[in-house]
Amino acid sequence: MIEAVASILKPLETSSSIGLFARDTGGCLLSRLSLSRTNQERKEVSFAEISESAIFYFLAPFLAKLSGNIFSKITKNPELSKTSQILSTFAIVLPFVYSIAPLRNLTTLNKTGQDEFVSVVGLKKEDKKEDKSKEAKNKAKDLIEKMSIISSAGLLTMAGLLLSCKNEKIYNLLKPVMEKFNKSFGFNENNSLKLMHYAALIYPASILGYFKASRDKYEKMENTRRFSVTVPLLFLGDKVIEKPIYKFFDKKFNTSVMDNGSIKSYNEILKMPDSIKNQFLKTKNWAFGLNFLVSTILVAGGVALLNRIQTKKNYEKENNLNKNV
């Protein structure tokens, strides 16, 4: 039983992509859905979370693998091939990431006529549905044009790089830059995204998209709270809360999974002698599982609950003030 649980939890630790997928698609989606204020908000949350997961964990690896195969045949230079793979993949992925929030808004506008966030979350009541399908179509057309321009610019940059590097002098000049770029932004062996991609590329594009798509000041404030908490927690949250948790379970089960501030990984524990392996796995399972659960709830559920309370409080306060004027 202990080893069976370890086999489930181990991929969450050893693969940043699998760990983030489980947290985003499972923990974050369920937490935010359970705290949604209206049926329309639940639809928007589902659209955003599922779209993000589809792009991060399926589209990006597929494009990385496809472009890697293509450019390895176009050029026999491994550095140039890798740089082109990265540029072409993110030229397509980043516009999609940016467009998630605007597309979510357009879907809501087309189906319900709601163009204010306070209406979507049920704070402002609307007398009747307005037909805004024409407005939604125009906004969708404008968004597609912007996405196409951004993608084309990225692909043209990649094409220009390929052509330029046919000149040996230009290639020798660009080689050190490409080597550093490839080292930082190259994909994992299975073509999945790395934490560096999220920190430097994915989240900036996503945050920009959500703020650009904010429909009123209340949604802008919710986005501010959400990203100011979730982004640091995603990258640092585990480190903040994991040590007290590991200390507790080490003491409870008389183990030393955390030794001198360093926490043993599943791979290290599985190599231990059978006489102590199961006891260490027991501690690891409890500590890692609880840490993962708590950090996920803080990332999604905690912020969603805070937003729900604070937005309602602010809206009602301002509404009452307006009535008294």
C-alpha positions in Angstrom: 0.0 0.0 0.0 2.8 2.4 0.9 4.7 1.8 -2.3 1.5 2.0 -4.3 0.8 5.5 -2.9 4.5 6.4 -3.6 4.1 5.4 -7.2 1.2 7.9 -7.5 2.9 10.8 -5.8 6.4 10.3 -7.2 5.6 11.7 -10.7 4.3 14.9 -9.1 7.7 15.4 -7.6 10.0 14.3 -10.4 8.1 16.0 -13.2 7.3 19.7 -12.9 4.9 19.4 -15.9 2.9 16.5 -14.3 2.9 18.3 -10.9 1.6 21.5 -12.4 -0.9 19.6 -14.5 -2.3 17.9 -11.4 -2.4 21.1 -9.4 -3.9 23.3 -12.2 -6.4 20.9 -13.8 -7.3 19.0 -10.6 -6.8 21.1 -7.5 -7.2 24.6 -9.0 -10.2 23.8 -11.2 -12.1 22.0 -8.5 -11.3 24.6 -5.8 -12.4 27.5 -8.0 -15.5 25.7 -9.3 -16.6 25.0 -5.7 -16.3 28.7 -4.8 -17.9 30.1 -8.0 -20.7 32.5 -7.4 -22.9 31.8 -10.4 -23.3 29.2 -13.1 -21.9 31.6 -15.7 -18.7 32.1 -13.5 -18.4 28.3 -13.3 -18.5 28.2 -17.1 -15.8 30.9 -17.4 -13.6 29.2 -14.8 -13.9 25.8 -16.6 -13.2 27.4 -20.0 -10.1 29.2 -18.7 -8.6 26.3 -16.6 -9.2 23.6 -19.3 -7.9 25.9 -22.0 -4.7 26.6 -20.1 -4.1 22.9 -19.4 -4.7 22.0 -23.1 -2.2 24.6 -24.2 0.5 24.0 -21.5 0.4 20.2 -21.3 -0.7 19.1 -24.8 -0.4 21.8 -27.4 3.1 23.1 -26.4 4.7 19.6 -26.2 3.1 18.6 -29.5 4.4 21.8 -31.3 7.8 21.4 -29.7 8.1 17.8 -30.9 6.7 18.6 -34.4 9.0 21.7 -34.9 12.0 19.8 -33.5 11.5 17.1 -36.1 11.0 19.6 -38.9 14.1 21.8 -38.1 16.4 18.9 -37.5 15.8 18.0 -41.2 16.0 21.6 -42.5 19.4 22.2 -40.8 21.9 19.8 -39.6 23.2 22.4 -37.1 21.9 21.3 -33.7 22.1 24.7 -32.0 20.3 26.5 -34.9 17.7 23.7 -35.0 17.0 24.0 -31.3 16.7 27.8 -31.4 14.3 27.6 -34.3 12.3 24.9 -32.4 11.9 27.2 -29.4 11.1 30.4 -31.4 8.5 28.7 -33.6 6.8 26.9 -30.7 6.4 30.0 -28.6 5.4 32.1 -31.6 2.2 30.0 -31.7 1.8 29.1 -28.0 2.1 32.6 -26.4 -0.7 34.3 -28.5 -3.0 31.4 -27.5 -2.0 31.9 -23.8 -2.7 35.7 -24.1 -6.1 35.0 -25.8 -7.6 32.8 -23.1 -9.2 35.6 -21.1 -10.4 37.6 -24.1 -11.9 34.5 -25.7 -13.6 33.7 -22.4 -15.2 37.2 -22.3 -16.3 36.9 -25.9 -18.1 33.6 -25.3 -19.9 35.1 -22.3 -20.8 38.3 -24.3 -22.1 36.2 -27.2 -24.2 33.9 -25.0 -25.5 36.1 -22.3 -24.9 39.7 -23.3 -23.0 40.3 -20.1 -20.1 42.7 -20.5 -19.4 43.6 -16.9 -17.7 41.3 -14.4 -20.1 42.2 -11.6 -23.0 40.9 -13.7 -21.2 37.6 -14.4 -20.6 37.0 -10.6 -24.2 37.9 -9.8 -23.6 41.2 -7.9 -25.3 43.4 -10.5 -28.7 42.2 -11.8 -29.6 42.8 -15.4 -33.2 43.2 -16.5 -32.9 41.5 -19.8 -30.3 39.8 -22.1 -29.0 42.1 -24.8 -28.2 40.8 -28.2 -24.5 41.5 -28.5 -23.5 38.8 -30.9 -22.4 41.3 -33.5 -20.1 43.1 -31.0 -18.7 39.7 -30.0 -18.0 38.7 -33.6 -16.2 42.0 -34.2 -14.1 41.6 -31.1 -13.3 38.0 -32.0 -12.2 39.2 -35.5 -9.9 41.8 -34.0 -8.4 39.3 -31.5 -7.7 36.8 -34.3 -6.0 39.5 -36.3 -3.7 40.4 -33.4 -2.9 36.8 -32.7 -2.0 36.3 -36.4 0.3 39.4 -36.4 2.1 38.2 -33.2 2.6 34.7 -34.5 3.7 35.9 -37.9 6.3 38.2 -36.3 7.7 35.3 -34.3 7.8 32.9 -37.3 9.4 35.6 -39.5 12.1 36.1 -36.8 12.8 32.4 -36.8 12.9 32.3 -40.6 15.3 35.3 -40.7 17.5 33.5 -38.2 17.7 30.4 -40.4 18.6 32.4 -43.5 21.1 34.7 -41.7 22.9 31.7 -40.1 23.7 30.3 -43.5 26.5 33.0 -43.5 29.3 31.6 -41.4 30.4 35.0 -40.0 26.8 35.8 -38.8 26.5 32.3 -37.3 29.7 32.6 -35.4 28.6 35.9 -34.1 25.2 34.6 -33.0 26.4 31.2 -31.7 27.2 32.2 -28.1 23.8 33.9 -27.8 22.0 30.9 -29.2 23.8 28.5 -26.9 22.8 30.6 -23.8 19.2 31.0 -25.2 18.9 27.2 -25.8 20.3 26.3 -22.4 17.7 28.6 -20.7 14.6 27.8 -22.9 15.2 24.4 -24.3 12.5 21.8 -23.7 12.7 18.8 -21.5 13.4 15.4 -23.0 9.7 14.7 -23.5 9.2 18.2 -25.0 7.2 19.4 -22.0 7.5 22.9 -20.6 10.0 23.8 -17.8 9.5 26.1 -14.9 11.7 28.6 -16.7 9.2 28.7 -19.5 6.3 29.5 -17.1 8.3 32.1 -15.1 9.7 34.0 -18.1 7.2 33.5 -20.9 3.9 31.8 -20.1 2.8 33.7 -17.0 3.8 37.2 -18.2 1.7 36.5 -21.4 -1.2 35.1 -19.3 -1.2 37.9 -16.8 -1.1 40.5 -19.6 -4.1 38.8 -21.2 -6.2 38.7 -18.0 -5.5 42.3 -17.1 -6.2 43.4 -20.7 -9.5 41.5 -20.6 -10.6 42.8 -17.2 -14.2 44.0 -17.7 -14.4 46.4 -14.8 -12.3 47.5 -11.7 -13.6 44.6 -9.6 -12.3 42.0 -12.0 -9.0 43.9 -12.2 -8.7 43.8 -8.4 -9.5 40.1 -8.4 -6.8 39.5 -11.0 -4.3 41.6 -8.9 -5.0 39.5 -5.8 -5.0 36.3 -7.7 -1.7 36.7 -9.5 0.1 38.5 -6.6 -0.5 35.4 -4.5 -0.6 32.5 -6.9 2.5 33.2 -8.9 4.8 33.4 -5.9 3.1 30.4 -4.3 3.5 28.3 -7.4 7.2 28.7 -7.4 8.0 29.3 -3.7 4.9 28.1 -1.8 6.1 24.5 -1.4 9.4 25.7 0.1 7.6 27.9 2.7 5.3 25.3 4.1 7.1 22.0 3.5 9.7 22.2 6.2 7.3 22.3 9.2 5.2 19.5 7.6 8.3 17.2 7.0 9.5 18.0 10.6 6.2 16.9 12.0 6.0 13.6 10.1 9.7 12.8 10.7 9.1 13.1 14.4 5.8 11.1 14.2 7.4 8.2 12.3 10.9 8.5 13.7 12.6 9.1 10.4 14.9 11.7 8.8 13.5 12.4 5.4 14.5 16.0 6.1 18.1 16.0 7.0 20.0 19.3 7.7 17.4 21.3 5.8 17.6 19.0 2.7 14.6 16.8 1.9 15.2 13.4 0.4 13.4 12.7 -2.9 11.4 9.6 -3.8 14.3 8.4 -6.0 16.7 8.6 -3.1 14.3 6.8 -0.7 13.5 4.0 -3.1 17.2 3.2 -3.2 17.4 2.7 0.5 17.7 -0.8 2.2 14.3 -2.6 2.6 14.6 -2.4 6.3 14.1 1.3 6.4 12.7 2.1 3.0 9.0 1.6 3.8 9.2 3.7 7.0 10.8 6.6 5.1 8.3 6.2 2.3 5.5 6.5 4.8 6.8 9.8 6.0 7.4 11.0 2.5 3.9 10.1 1.3 2.2 11.9 4.2 4.5 15.0 4.1 4.6 15.4 0.3 0.8 14.7 -0.1 -0.2 17.1 2.6 2.2 19.8 1.3 0.9 19.4 -2.2 -2.8 19.5 -1.0 -2.2 22.6 1.2 -0.3 24.6 -1.4 -2.9 23.8 -4.0 -5.7 24.9 -1.8 -3.8 28.1 -1.0 -3.1 28.8 -4.7 -6.6 28.3 -5.9 -9.2 28.0 -3.1 -7.7 30.5 -0.7 -7.5 33.3 -3.3 -10.9 32.5 -4.8 -12.5 32.7 -1.3 -10.7 36.0 -0.6 -11.8 37.4 -3.9 -15.4 36.3 -3.3 -15.6 38.0 0.1 -13.7 41.2 -0.8 -15.4 41.9 -4.1 -18.9 41.5 -2.6 -17.8 43.8 0.3 -16.4 46.5 -1.9 -19.3 46.4 -4.4 -22.0 46.6 -1.7 -20.1 49.4 0.1 -19.8 51.5 -3.1 -23.4 50.7 -4.1 -24.7 52.0 -0.7 -22.5 55.1 -1.0 -24.0 55.8 -4.4 -27.5 55.5 -3.1 -26.8 58.0 -0.3 -25.5 60.7 -2.7 
